[in-house]
Amino acid sequence: MGGPLPRFSPPHLWMALELIGKHKRIGRGQLAKIMKLGEGSVRTILERLNKLGLVLSARGGSCLSERGKKLLDELPTISEIKLRYLSLGKISMISKVPGGSVRVTSGMEQRDAAVQIGGKGATVLVFKKGKLRFPDGIEVRKEADAILAISRPEEGDAIIVGFGDDRISAELATKAAVLSLLPKISKIFTELCRVS
C-alpha cells in the first residue's frame, strides 16, 4: 500500500514555490535537500502544486507556471535580520504584511503557528500612528530602527519576526506566522496539504 504520510505544512508549500521561482527550474532531489524534507514529501508537494496549476513538472525539474508566479507575487517577502534584544533564536527573519494589523489581536496566534512548525517563536509588531508597536500598543524602542529599515512599513501594516535555530526553521516560523494573517492564501495552502 502507501508509504509514510507526507510531513509538510502550508509554509513548506510557500517555500517550495519560492525556491522553484528562484531557481527557474529545480529537481526534486535538490528541493528536498534545501528544504530538509524527504524526497517523498517533496514529490507530493510538487504533485499538489502541479495539480493546482502552480508549477509545471518535466524531466529537467519543476518551474513556476504563470499562475504560480502570480501567487508568489502576492506573498510578502521574507528577509534575514540581525537582532540582539528581540531575538528568540540564533536566526531571525522578518516580513511585512500590508494592512495586516487589523487581523492582529495579541500576537499569540502567530507565535503559536511559528512554534508548531518547529521555530523558536515569532514576535508580531504593528505600525500605527507612525510608530512601530507591540499588539498591546506599547511602542517598540530597542531595535526599532533596524526593523523599520528592512520592513519599511506603512500605516496599518503588521511586521512578523520569526525565530529559529537555523535559517530553515526561522523561515518556516516566519511563513507560518505570516500565513495566519493571510486567510485567503493560507486556505489554499492548507487545502493542498489535506488533499489525498
C-alpha positions as CSV (number, residue, x, y, z in Angstrom):
1,M,0.0,0.0,0.0
2,G,1.3,3.5,0.6
3,G,4.4,4.7,2.5
4,P,4.7,7.1,5.3
5,L,2.4,10.2,5.4
6,P,4.0,13.3,3.9
7,R,5.5,15.6,6.5
8,F,4.9,19.1,5.3
9,S,2.6,22.1,6.0
10,P,1.4,25.3,4.3
11,P,4.7,27.1,4.9
12,H,6.6,24.3,3.1
13,L,4.4,24.8,0.1
14,W,5.2,28.5,0.1
15,M,8.9,27.7,0.5
16,A,8.8,25.3,-2.4
17,L,7.1,27.9,-4.7
18,E,9.8,30.4,-3.8
19,L,12.6,28.0,-4.4
20,I,11.2,26.9,-7.7
21,G,10.8,30.6,-8.7
22,K,14.3,31.5,-7.6
23,H,16.0,28.6,-9.5
24,K,13.7,28.8,-12.6
25,R,13.9,25.0,-12.8
26,I,14.8,22.7,-10.0
27,G,14.8,19.0,-9.4
28,R,13.0,17.1,-6.6
29,G,16.3,16.0,-5.0
30,Q,17.8,19.5,-4.9
31,L,14.5,20.8,-3.5
32,A,14.4,18.1,-0.8
33,K,18.0,18.9,0.2
34,I,17.4,22.6,0.5
35,M,14.1,22.2,2.4
36,K,15.4,19.4,4.6
37,L,12.5,17.2,3.7
38,G,12.3,13.7,2.3
39,E,12.0,13.2,-1.4
40,G,8.6,11.6,-1.0
41,S,7.2,14.7,0.8
42,V,8.7,16.9,-1.9
43,R,7.2,14.7,-4.6
44,T,3.8,15.1,-3.0
45,I,4.3,18.9,-2.7
46,L,5.2,19.1,-6.4
47,E,2.3,16.9,-7.4
48,R,-0.2,19.0,-5.5
49,L,1.3,22.3,-6.7
50,N,1.1,20.9,-10.2
51,K,-2.5,19.7,-9.8
52,L,-3.4,23.3,-8.9
53,G,-1.6,24.6,-11.9
54,L,1.1,26.5,-9.9
55,V,4.1,24.5,-11.2
56,L,5.0,22.7,-14.3
57,S,7.0,19.5,-14.0
58,A,9.2,17.9,-16.6
59,R,12.3,15.6,-16.7
60,G,14.6,18.5,-16.0
61,G,12.8,19.6,-12.9
62,S,9.9,21.9,-12.0
63,C,9.3,25.5,-12.9
64,L,6.6,28.0,-11.9
65,S,3.5,28.4,-14.2
66,E,2.1,31.9,-14.8
67,R,-0.5,31.1,-12.1
68,G,2.3,30.1,-9.7
69,K,4.2,33.4,-10.5
70,K,1.1,35.4,-9.8
71,L,0.5,33.7,-6.4
72,L,4.2,34.1,-5.5
73,D,3.9,37.8,-6.3
74,E,1.0,38.1,-3.8
75,L,3.1,36.7,-0.9
76,P,5.2,39.0,1.2
77,T,9.0,38.8,1.1
78,I,11.0,37.4,4.0
79,S,14.5,38.6,4.9
80,E,17.0,37.8,7.5
81,I,17.5,40.5,10.2
82,K,20.2,40.7,12.8
83,L,18.6,41.4,16.2
84,R,20.2,41.4,19.6
85,Y,17.4,42.2,22.1
86,L,14.2,40.9,20.5
87,S,15.6,37.7,19.1
88,L,14.5,34.3,20.5
89,G,16.7,32.1,18.3
90,K,20.0,32.1,16.5
91,I,18.4,33.3,13.3
92,S,15.7,36.0,12.9
93,M,13.6,36.5,9.8
94,I,11.3,39.4,9.1
95,S,8.3,40.0,6.8
96,K,5.8,42.8,6.4
97,V,2.1,42.0,5.9
98,P,0.5,45.1,4.2
99,G,-2.7,46.0,6.1
100,G,-2.2,43.0,8.4
101,S,-2.6,44.9,11.7
102,V,-6.4,44.7,11.5
103,R,-6.0,40.9,11.9
104,V,-3.6,41.0,14.8
105,T,-5.1,40.5,18.3
106,S,-2.5,39.6,20.9
107,G,0.1,38.1,18.6
108,M,-0.2,34.7,20.3
109,E,-1.8,33.0,17.3
110,Q,1.3,34.0,15.2
111,R,3.7,32.9,17.9
112,D,1.9,29.5,18.2
113,A,1.9,29.0,14.5
114,A,5.7,29.6,14.5
115,V,6.3,27.2,17.3
116,Q,4.1,24.5,15.9
117,I,6.2,24.3,12.8
118,G,9.4,24.0,14.7
119,G,10.5,27.6,15.1
120,K,11.5,29.2,18.4
121,G,8.6,31.7,18.1
122,A,7.5,34.9,16.5
123,T,7.0,38.5,17.5
124,V,4.2,40.5,15.9
125,L,4.5,44.2,15.6
126,V,2.1,46.7,14.1
127,F,2.7,50.1,12.5
128,K,0.2,52.5,13.9
129,K,0.1,56.3,14.3
130,G,3.6,56.4,12.6
131,K,5.2,54.2,15.2
132,L,6.2,50.6,15.5
133,R,4.3,49.0,18.3
134,F,3.6,45.7,20.0
135,P,0.0,44.5,19.6
136,D,-0.9,45.9,23.0
137,G,0.0,49.4,21.8
138,I,3.4,49.8,23.6
139,E,5.9,51.4,21.3
140,V,9.0,49.4,20.2
141,R,12.1,51.2,21.1
142,K,15.0,48.7,21.1
143,E,16.0,47.7,17.5
144,A,13.0,49.6,16.0
145,D,15.4,51.4,13.6
146,A,16.7,48.1,12.2
147,I,13.2,46.7,11.9
148,L,11.9,49.8,10.2
149,A,14.8,50.0,7.8
150,I,14.1,46.5,6.5
151,S,10.3,46.4,6.6
152,R,9.6,50.0,5.6
153,P,6.0,49.7,6.9
154,E,3.1,51.9,6.1
155,E,0.2,52.7,8.4
156,G,-1.8,49.6,9.3
157,D,0.9,47.1,8.3
158,A,1.9,44.1,10.5
159,I,5.5,43.0,10.8
160,I,6.4,39.5,11.7
161,V,9.7,38.5,13.1
162,G,10.2,34.7,13.3
163,F,13.0,32.9,15.1
164,G,14.8,29.6,14.7
165,D,18.0,27.8,15.4
166,D,18.8,27.7,11.7
167,R,17.7,29.5,8.6
168,I,15.1,26.9,7.5
169,S,13.3,26.8,10.9
170,A,13.4,30.6,11.2
171,E,12.0,31.0,7.7
172,L,9.3,28.4,8.2
173,A,8.3,30.0,11.6
174,T,8.0,33.4,9.8
175,K,6.0,32.0,7.0
176,A,3.6,30.2,9.4
177,A,3.1,33.4,11.4
178,V,2.5,35.4,8.2
179,L,0.0,32.9,6.8
180,S,-2.0,33.2,10.0
181,L,-2.6,36.8,8.8
182,L,-3.4,35.9,5.2
183,P,-6.5,33.7,5.5
184,K,-7.2,33.5,1.7
185,I,-3.8,32.3,0.8
186,S,-3.5,30.2,3.9
187,K,-6.7,28.4,2.9
188,I,-5.2,27.5,-0.5
189,F,-2.1,26.0,1.1
190,T,-4.0,24.3,3.8
191,E,-6.3,22.6,1.3
192,L,-3.3,21.4,-0.7
193,C,-1.9,19.8,2.5
194,R,-5.1,17.9,3.1
195,V,-5.6,16.6,-0.5
196,S,-5.1,12.9,-0.6
